């Protein structure tokens, strides 16, 4: 039995792996715009630094951290906002959630002026957050207060507690 040699065939990478090219194209379609990425890098750092300096809300280490899709590095397309957890002092644990949110709102009021941008502050009790809206850039930062590891059960779960919007209870937060 005689075996014929195979003809020489030149294949491009795309011809061999069309699926790879589809993933590359998909990545291009969902990649956030560079100007939105720049804002997502710039504004949260500035806001976090300003809130660390203020005496209007008491925080503790690590003071704050990024959360949400941008914080997890899975943001796609248009980055509309960045979520920032604000780690409040243990003294806030026994207080009503509204008090924590009001203190955070009061601390955030000075942010637009301190950063030299036009902005507005919006208390969002249903979302248990304070929104800082940079109006000219059409970019938002949602500040979410949490109390970190104030009881043994939360410490074992390694999960911060977030003020609940109804009453003074606390609920688990999974950033």
C-alpha positions as a Markdown table, in Angstrom:
| # | Residue | x | y | z |
|---|---|---|---|---|
| 1 | Unk | 0.0 | 0.0 | 0.0 |
| 2 | Unk | 1.4 | 3.3 | -1.1 |
| 3 | Unk | 0.8 | 6.5 | 0.9 |
| 4 | Unk | 0.8 | 9.7 | -1.1 |
| 5 | Unk | 2.6 | 12.7 | 0.5 |
| 6 | Unk | 0.4 | 15.5 | 1.7 |
| 7 | Unk | 0.4 | 18.7 | -0.3 |
| 8 | Unk | 2.1 | 21.6 | 1.3 |
| 9 | Unk | -0.5 | 24.0 | 2.7 |
| 10 | Unk | 0.2 | 27.4 | 4.2 |
| 11 | Unk | -2.4 | 28.4 | 6.8 |
| 12 | Unk | -2.6 | 31.7 | 8.5 |
| 13 | Unk | -3.1 | 31.9 | 12.2 |
| 14 | Unk | -6.7 | 33.2 | 11.6 |
| 15 | Unk | -7.5 | 30.3 | 9.3 |
| 16 | Unk | -6.3 | 27.8 | 11.9 |
| 17 | Unk | -8.0 | 29.5 | 14.8 |
| 18 | Unk | -11.0 | 31.5 | 13.7 |
| 19 | Unk | -12.3 | 31.4 | 17.3 |
| 20 | Unk | -9.3 | 33.3 | 18.6 |
| 21 | Unk | -10.0 | 36.1 | 16.2 |
| 22 | Unk | -13.6 | 36.2 | 17.3 |
| 23 | Unk | -12.4 | 36.6 | 20.9 |
| 24 | Unk | -10.1 | 39.4 | 19.9 |
| 25 | Unk | -13.0 | 41.2 | 18.1 |
| 26 | Unk | -15.2 | 40.7 | 21.1 |
| 27 | Unk | -12.6 | 42.2 | 23.4 |
| 28 | Unk | -12.4 | 45.3 | 21.2 |
| 29 | Unk | -16.1 | 45.7 | 21.3 |
| 30 | Unk | -16.4 | 45.6 | 25.1 |
| 31 | Unk | -13.3 | 47.4 | 26.1 |
| 32 | Unk | -14.0 | 50.7 | 27.9 |
| 33 | Unk | -13.2 | 54.0 | 26.2 |
| 34 | Unk | -9.8 | 55.4 | 27.2 |
| 35 | Unk | -11.2 | 58.7 | 28.5 |
| 36 | Unk | -13.7 | 56.8 | 30.7 |
| 37 | Unk | -10.8 | 54.6 | 32.0 |
| 38 | Unk | -8.8 | 57.7 | 32.8 |
| 39 | Unk | -11.7 | 59.2 | 34.8 |
| 40 | Unk | -12.2 | 55.9 | 36.6 |
| 41 | Unk | -8.5 | 56.0 | 37.6 |
| 42 | Unk | -8.3 | 59.7 | 38.5 |
| 43 | Unk | -11.6 | 60.6 | 40.3 |
| 44 | Unk | -11.8 | 57.7 | 42.9 |
| 45 | Unk | -8.2 | 58.3 | 44.1 |
| 46 | Unk | -8.9 | 62.0 | 44.6 |
| 47 | Unk | -12.2 | 61.4 | 46.4 |
| 48 | Unk | -10.6 | 58.7 | 48.6 |
| 49 | Unk | -7.7 | 61.1 | 49.5 |
| 50 | Unk | -10.1 | 64.0 | 50.3 |
| 51 | Unk | -12.4 | 61.8 | 52.5 |
| 52 | Unk | -9.3 | 60.5 | 54.4 |
| 53 | Unk | -8.5 | 64.1 | 55.3 |
| 54 | Unk | -11.9 | 65.2 | 56.5 |
| 55 | Unk | -13.0 | 65.2 | 60.1 |
| 56 | Unk | -16.7 | 65.0 | 59.1 |
| 57 | Unk | -16.7 | 61.2 | 59.1 |
| 58 | Unk | -14.5 | 58.9 | 61.1 |
| 59 | Unk | -12.9 | 56.0 | 59.3 |
| 60 | Unk | -10.4 | 53.3 | 60.1 |
| 61 | Unk | -7.8 | 51.4 | 58.2 |
| 62 | Unk | -8.0 | 50.4 | 55.4 |
| 63 | Unk | -10.2 | 53.6 | 55.1 |
| 64 | Unk | -11.6 | 52.7 | 51.7 |
| 65 | Unk | -11.5 | 50.3 | 48.8 |
| 66 | Unk | -12.8 | 50.0 | 45.3 |
| 67 | Unk | -15.7 | 47.7 | 44.8 |
| 68 | Unk | -18.1 | 46.9 | 42.0 |
| 69 | Unk | -17.2 | 46.0 | 38.4 |
| 70 | Unk | -14.4 | 48.5 | 38.2 |
| 71 | Unk | -12.9 | 47.4 | 41.5 |
| 72 | Unk | -13.0 | 43.8 | 40.4 |
| 73 | Unk | -11.5 | 44.8 | 37.0 |
| 74 | Unk | -14.4 | 43.4 | 35.0 |
| 75 | Unk | -15.9 | 46.8 | 33.8 |
| 76 | Unk | -17.0 | 46.7 | 30.2 |
| 77 | Unk | -18.1 | 49.3 | 27.6 |
| 78 | Unk | -19.0 | 52.6 | 29.1 |
| 79 | Unk | -17.8 | 53.0 | 32.7 |
| 80 | Unk | -20.6 | 55.1 | 34.2 |
| 81 | Unk | -19.5 | 54.9 | 37.9 |
| 82 | Unk | -17.1 | 53.5 | 40.4 |
| 83 | Unk | -18.2 | 52.1 | 43.7 |
| 84 | Unk | -16.0 | 52.9 | 46.7 |
| 85 | Unk | -16.5 | 51.3 | 50.1 |
| 86 | Unk | -15.8 | 53.7 | 53.0 |
| 87 | Unk | -14.7 | 51.8 | 56.1 |
| 88 | Unk | -16.3 | 53.7 | 59.0 |
| 89 | Unk | -15.1 | 53.6 | 62.6 |
| 90 | Unk | -16.5 | 51.0 | 65.0 |
| 91 | Unk | -18.4 | 53.9 | 66.8 |
| 92 | Unk | -20.9 | 53.9 | 63.9 |
| 93 | Unk | -21.9 | 50.3 | 64.5 |
| 94 | Unk | -24.5 | 51.1 | 67.2 |
| 95 | Unk | -25.9 | 54.1 | 65.3 |
| 96 | Unk | -28.8 | 54.2 | 62.9 |
| 97 | Unk | -27.9 | 53.8 | 59.3 |
| 98 | Unk | -29.3 | 57.2 | 58.4 |
| 99 | Unk | -26.7 | 58.8 | 60.7 |
| 100 | Unk | -23.8 | 57.1 | 58.9 |
| 101 | Unk | -25.2 | 58.1 | 55.5 |
| 102 | Unk | -25.8 | 61.7 | 56.7 |
| 103 | Unk | -22.2 | 62.0 | 58.0 |
| 104 | Unk | -20.9 | 60.6 | 54.7 |
| 105 | Unk | -23.1 | 62.9 | 52.8 |
| 106 | Unk | -21.8 | 65.9 | 54.8 |
| 107 | Unk | -18.2 | 64.9 | 54.3 |
| 108 | Unk | -18.8 | 64.5 | 50.5 |
| 109 | Unk | -20.4 | 67.9 | 50.1 |
| 110 | Unk | -16.9 | 69.5 | 49.9 |
| 111 | Unk | -15.6 | 67.1 | 47.3 |
| 112 | Unk | -16.5 | 69.0 | 44.1 |
| 113 | Unk | -14.9 | 72.3 | 45.3 |
| 114 | Unk | -11.9 | 70.5 | 46.8 |
| 115 | Unk | -11.2 | 68.7 | 43.5 |
| 116 | Unk | -11.9 | 71.8 | 41.4 |
| 117 | Unk | -14.7 | 70.3 | 39.4 |
| 118 | Unk | -18.4 | 70.9 | 39.0 |
| 119 | Unk | -20.4 | 68.3 | 40.8 |
| 120 | Unk | -23.4 | 67.5 | 43.0 |
| 121 | Unk | -24.0 | 65.1 | 45.9 |
| 122 | Unk | -27.0 | 62.9 | 46.2 |
| 123 | Unk | -28.0 | 60.8 | 49.2 |
| 124 | Unk | -29.4 | 57.5 | 48.1 |
| 125 | Unk | -31.0 | 55.8 | 51.1 |
| 126 | Unk | -32.5 | 53.0 | 49.0 |
| 127 | Unk | -29.1 | 52.1 | 47.8 |
| 128 | Unk | -27.4 | 52.8 | 51.2 |
| 129 | Unk | -24.9 | 55.1 | 49.4 |
| 130 | Unk | -24.0 | 58.7 | 48.6 |
| 131 | Unk | -23.5 | 59.5 | 45.0 |
| 132 | Unk | -20.9 | 62.0 | 43.9 |
| 133 | Unk | -21.8 | 63.2 | 40.4 |
| 134 | Unk | -19.2 | 65.0 | 38.3 |
| 135 | Unk | -21.6 | 66.8 | 36.1 |
| 136 | Unk | -19.3 | 68.0 | 33.3 |
| 137 | Unk | -17.6 | 64.6 | 32.9 |
| 138 | Unk | -20.9 | 62.7 | 33.4 |
| 139 | Unk | -19.2 | 60.4 | 35.8 |
| 140 | Unk | -20.4 | 59.1 | 39.2 |
| 141 | Unk | -18.8 | 57.7 | 42.3 |
| 142 | Unk | -21.0 | 55.8 | 44.7 |
| 143 | Unk | -19.7 | 55.9 | 48.3 |
| 144 | Unk | -20.9 | 53.0 | 50.4 |
| 145 | Unk | -20.2 | 53.1 | 54.1 |
| 146 | Unk | -19.3 | 49.8 | 55.8 |
| 147 | Unk | -18.3 | 48.8 | 59.3 |
| 148 | Unk | -15.5 | 46.3 | 59.2 |
| 149 | Unk | -15.4 | 43.2 | 61.4 |
| 150 | Unk | -17.1 | 44.6 | 64.5 |
| 151 | Unk | -18.4 | 41.3 | 65.7 |
| 152 | Unk | -17.0 | 37.7 | 65.9 |
| 153 | Unk | -19.5 | 36.3 | 63.4 |
| 154 | Unk | -18.6 | 38.9 | 60.7 |
| 155 | Unk | -14.9 | 38.4 | 61.5 |
| 156 | Unk | -15.2 | 34.7 | 60.9 |
| 157 | Unk | -16.9 | 35.3 | 57.6 |
| 158 | Unk | -14.4 | 38.0 | 56.8 |
| 159 | Unk | -17.3 | 40.1 | 55.6 |
| 160 | Unk | -17.8 | 43.8 | 56.3 |
| 161 | Unk | -21.2 | 45.0 | 57.5 |
| 162 | Unk | -23.2 | 47.6 | 55.6 |
| 163 | Unk | -25.9 | 49.8 | 57.1 |
| 164 | Unk | -29.4 | 48.6 | 56.2 |
| 165 | Unk | -31.7 | 51.3 | 54.7 |
| 166 | Unk | -34.7 | 50.4 | 56.9 |
| 167 | Unk | -34.1 | 50.9 | 60.5 |
| 168 | Unk | -30.8 | 50.6 | 62.3 |
| 169 | Unk | -29.9 | 47.0 | 61.4 |
| 170 | Unk | -26.8 | 45.9 | 59.5 |
| 171 | Unk | -26.6 | 43.5 | 56.6 |
| 172 | Unk | -23.7 | 41.6 | 55.2 |
| 173 | Unk | -21.8 | 43.2 | 52.3 |
| 174 | Unk | -19.9 | 41.1 | 49.8 |
| 175 | Unk | -17.6 | 43.5 | 47.9 |
